[in-house]
């Protein structure tokens, strides 16, 4: 049950972040749930591989290249999910930052409720 709650919170974060940014569109809440699931899978399977492959670039950029990896993952999810549209790399980069912020706020609210 805990996982279902996290997926719904992530889907809500996807919807809110898309609402804030004009370059990102999410068709409906079902699409947001699918985006949250696919993004979680991409974060679990693809992101570690990309981080390992790009260690030299990440070191040279003092970790800033990780933002580019996040943007590429958002664009990857865009290509997998119909009803989710990101208008380019820069919108994906901004969207990943806003999504992280909104998700963090939900995480803080969740911790406050638990005590």
C-alpha positions as CSV (number, residue, x, y, z in Angstrom):
1,X,0.0,0.0,0.0
2,X,2.9,2.3,0.7
3,X,4.1,2.0,-2.9
4,X,0.6,2.9,-4.3
5,X,0.7,6.1,-2.2
6,X,4.1,7.0,-3.5
7,X,2.9,6.5,-7.1
8,X,-0.1,8.7,-6.5
9,X,2.0,11.4,-4.9
10,X,4.5,11.2,-7.8
11,X,1.6,11.4,-10.3
12,X,0.3,14.5,-8.4
13,X,3.7,16.0,-8.6
14,X,3.8,15.3,-12.3
15,X,0.5,17.0,-12.8
16,X,1.4,20.1,-10.7
17,X,4.8,20.5,-12.4
18,X,3.2,20.3,-15.8
19,X,0.6,22.8,-14.8
20,X,3.3,25.3,-13.8
21,X,5.4,25.0,-17.0
22,X,3.9,25.9,-20.4
23,X,6.4,23.6,-22.3
24,X,5.1,20.4,-20.7
25,X,1.7,18.8,-21.1
26,X,0.1,15.9,-19.3
27,X,-3.2,14.7,-20.8
28,X,-4.9,13.5,-17.6
29,X,-4.3,11.9,-14.2
30,X,-4.1,8.4,-15.7
31,X,-1.3,9.6,-18.0
32,X,0.4,11.2,-14.9
33,X,0.3,7.8,-13.1
34,X,1.8,6.1,-16.1
35,X,4.5,8.9,-16.3
36,X,5.3,8.4,-12.6
37,X,5.6,4.6,-13.1
38,X,7.8,4.8,-16.2
39,X,9.9,7.6,-14.7
40,X,10.5,5.4,-11.6
41,X,11.5,2.5,-13.8
42,X,13.9,4.7,-15.9
43,X,15.4,6.1,-12.7
44,X,15.9,2.6,-11.3
45,X,17.3,0.9,-14.4
46,X,18.7,3.5,-16.8
47,X,20.0,6.3,-14.5
48,X,22.7,4.3,-12.7
49,X,24.1,3.1,-16.1
50,X,24.2,6.7,-17.4
51,X,25.9,7.9,-14.3
52,X,28.6,5.2,-14.5
53,X,29.1,5.8,-18.2
54,X,29.4,9.6,-17.8
55,X,31.6,9.7,-14.6
56,X,34.4,11.6,-16.3
57,X,32.1,14.3,-17.7
58,X,30.3,14.5,-14.4
59,X,33.6,15.1,-12.6
60,X,34.7,17.7,-15.1
61,X,31.5,19.6,-14.7
62,X,31.5,19.2,-10.9
63,X,28.3,17.2,-11.0
64,X,26.3,19.6,-13.1
65,X,26.0,17.0,-15.9
66,X,23.6,15.1,-13.6
67,X,21.0,17.8,-14.5
68,X,21.5,16.9,-18.2
69,X,21.0,13.2,-17.4
70,X,17.7,14.0,-15.6
71,X,16.6,16.0,-18.6
72,X,17.4,13.2,-21.0
73,X,15.5,10.8,-18.8
74,X,12.4,13.1,-18.9
75,X,12.7,13.2,-22.7
76,X,13.0,9.4,-22.7
77,X,9.8,9.1,-20.8
78,X,8.2,11.6,-23.2
79,X,9.0,9.2,-26.1
80,X,7.5,6.2,-24.2
81,X,4.3,7.7,-22.9
82,X,1.5,9.0,-25.2
83,X,-0.3,12.0,-23.7
84,X,2.9,13.3,-22.1
85,X,4.7,16.0,-24.1
86,X,7.9,18.0,-23.4
87,X,8.8,20.7,-25.9
88,X,12.6,20.1,-25.8
89,X,15.7,19.7,-23.8
90,X,15.5,23.0,-21.9
91,X,11.9,22.4,-20.9
92,X,12.9,18.9,-19.8
93,X,15.7,20.3,-17.7
94,X,13.4,22.9,-16.0
95,X,10.7,20.3,-15.6
96,X,13.0,17.9,-13.8
97,X,14.0,20.7,-11.4
98,X,10.4,21.7,-10.7
99,X,9.3,18.0,-10.4
100,X,12.1,17.4,-7.9
101,X,11.0,20.5,-5.9
102,X,7.4,19.5,-5.8
103,X,8.2,15.9,-5.0
104,X,10.4,17.1,-2.1
105,X,7.6,19.2,-0.8
106,X,5.3,16.2,-0.7
107,X,8.1,14.2,1.0
108,X,8.3,16.9,3.7
109,X,4.5,16.9,4.2
110,X,4.5,13.1,4.4
111,X,7.2,13.2,7.1
112,X,5.4,15.8,9.1
113,X,2.2,13.7,9.1
114,X,4.1,10.7,10.5
115,X,5.3,12.6,13.4
